[in-house]
């Protein structure tokens, strides 16, 4: 299917009314972005119509190979970073240019989506002149395209020859890259060799991300004395595992519940006499006339900064091991997930650069999302090592849900801004 691309009137207005704010090279970059938009949309359509759910390794690899050809054409050296067979994911695609000038840029996006092959299909579909739907089009196939199209425009104008850029497209972002000690080791080592991190998760023209919370998981195991229900609360039978689980959870709420940025959600709970649990599943047996001898709770912990993460864990452990109801005991374990992207001056400096570009393009002021507005993301794995900014990808709605969409009128503007942003970073002294 062929699509006719028309440059939105708003886009033309922003170019012509701000010609004096963009120098001649940047005007050429914008012209290149506009000229290539039909091909950009065509590639986006191809990418969206490949199912690349995280556990569909073949689909993730196919998506990567599709964009790999485009990176090869503009002078990047590409390679797959393979994962051990035990990880059961596709690995990551990297593309590099090793010049000698400007900021050393590490640009992130991800090839996988939450939509696995057994989920209902949602192919690339144009809804109207500003809306396109498709699986993963917003999170994060549109982000891959924003980054690639911006680099293509820079290449067309001969502006990549001296640049230092590593593109890192992960294949397992939607499951948090667990275990991160294996899946993110190469990414972290590369981050240490760069000086600016850009991430292309979904965003807005007037909002980007300079901080975001991290996310861990926790499992709590509670034990009581199995006995006839008529004896509950007695000295011999005690209170049972379910009451103790309820005490602990409510203590979590009352002790930690008012802390800024911190949340802890008990997403799954079960209690009875026999429990068989695995990741995200609990099989339980019990009777209403038997005191529950076991209870299991599975949850997540979201935090901003390593201090908050550490202190929250210690408080939760203290609640679990002290003040237990009669006849009960409990333990809790934590599993590292994604770290947080803590606020930093370097991140704010990148935000200031974006604001300057927005001003030059007559796009209005850019503000940062509140950390509570964003989930965890790959940028957090590298945020301790270099200044970072996220939310440079497409705008749209419905991430992770059927009918996910992007704003197709804003897409070329975001590509233009990205291209100018990367160009200006390549001109800066270290």
Protein Blocks (a to p, Z undefined) as FASTA:
>chain_A
ZZdddddfklmmmmmmmmmmpcfklmmmmmmmmmmmmmmmmmmmmmmmpccbfklmmlmm
mmmmmmmmmmmmnopacddddddfklopnbjaddddddfedjdddddddfbdfbdfkbcc
dddddfblmbccdehklmomlmmmmmmmmmmmmmmnopmmmpccdddddfklmnoopafk
lmmmmmmmmmmmpcbdcdfbdcdfkbccfbdcdddddddddddddddfklgoiaklonoj
mlmmmmmmmmmmmmmmmpghiacddfbccddjbdcddehiacddddfkbccfbdcddddd
ddedjklmmmmmmmmmmmmmgoiaehiacddddddfbddddddfklmmmmmmmmmmmmmn
onopaddddfklpccdfklmmmmmoccdehkaccdehihiahiacdfklmmmmmmmmmmm
mmmmmmpcZZ
